[in-house]
Amino acid sequence: MAFAEETLTAALLGTAAITAAIGTRLAPAGGLQDEALPAITYQRISTVGNNHLDGGSTLDVAHMQINSWAVTARAAKQLADLVRRAIEPLGDPGDPPAIGTFITEQGADFDIETRSFGVKSDFSIWEERT
């Protein structure tokens, strides 16, 4: 189920302010070894089916984490703000449709090995199961 990943990467790379900042430095978590900063990584944390008392439904909630990395904490926060503005308004009537995207949590991070600052942004993406 790569729909959420495809939707996120298209939205991020389709945002001029983000591509001006990161170029093409967008990859799944762990995929940007020794890359210049700023950069963005992402990963699916989990997928939860949306069930009710009458049984299952055709909706899933993909919990995605997007990490914004930079050389300063301020730059990482500014990049995370761009990410949020690009992701939150998503609703795709495509096949399958994305019903909506919502930020659920955001917090600071620091990578001791690369001495880079990050902001972890967790999003819930409601999508129609295929």
N, C-alpha and C positions, 0 to 999 in steps of 0.2 A: 504494500500500500504506500506508494510514493507520492500520492497526490498532494499531501500537505507540503512535502519538501519541494516539489515542482512549483507549487503556488507561491511559496515563500521566496525561493530563489528568483523566480520571474519578477516578483514585486520588488525585491531588493535591487536586482540588476536593472530594473526598469525605472529606477528613481535616480534622476540625474545627480542630485546632491550626494547620494551614496556612492555611485560609480566615480564621481569626481574625487571622493575621499579614498576609496579602496581600490579603484581600478577593477581588476578581476580577482582580487584576493578574497574570495568567498568559497568556502569548502565545508564539507562535513567535519565534525569535531576530529581533531588529530590530523587533518589533511593539509595543514599549512605549516609544515616544518621549515624553519629557517627562512620564512618569508618576511618581507619588509612590513612595517606597520604604517597605518592602521589596516586592520583586517577583520573579517567576520567569519565565525564558524557557527554551525548549527547541528542539532541532533534531535531525533525523536526520543522523548523520554518514555512515553507510553501511549497506548491507544486504548480507550475505554468505550465499550459499547453502551449505548443509551437505551436501557430497558425500562419497562413499565409493568404494571400488574397484569396486563393482558398478554405479556410475552415480550419478545424482542422487537426492536424497531430497525429501521434502515439507517439510523444515524450513528456515527462514531465521533468521539472527541479525541483528536490527536493533541497530545501535550508536547509542544516543541520548545526547545531552549535555543535562543540565539545569543551568542557571545560576541560582544563588540570589544575589540582589542586595540590599544594604542600605547604610545610611549608615556602619556601622562593620564592621570585619573580624569582630568577635565576633558581631554580629547576623547577618551573612552565614553564618558557620559554624553558628550555632544553627538557622537556616532550612534549611541543607543537611542537617543531622542529621535534621530533621523529614522532609525529602524522602526521605532514605535509608530511614527507618523506614516510610514510606508505600509505597515502590516495591519494596524487596527481597522482601517476602513475596508479591508478586503471582504468581499462577498462576490463569489464568482458563479454566474448562472450556467457555467459550462457543464461538461459531462465528465465526471460527476460534479454536482455543484458544491461549492463551499457555502455553508449557511451563514457563517460569521466567524470573526476572529476577535479574541479578547485577551488583553494582558492580564496575567494572574499574579505575577510576582516579578520584582526586579531587585538586584543587589550587586554590590561591588565584588570584584575579584582581583587577585594579583598572582601572577605566575613568577615564582622565585627564580626558576631557571632562565627564563628569557627577560626577566625584570620588566615585564609589561603589565599594564593595568587593564582591567576588563570590567564590563558590566554584563551580568547574566540577566536576560529578559526571557521570562517564561510566558508562552502564549497557549491558549486553548483554541483549537481550530475545529469547529463543528463542520463535519463533512458527510455527504451522503455516501453510504457504503455501496460499493459496486459488486 
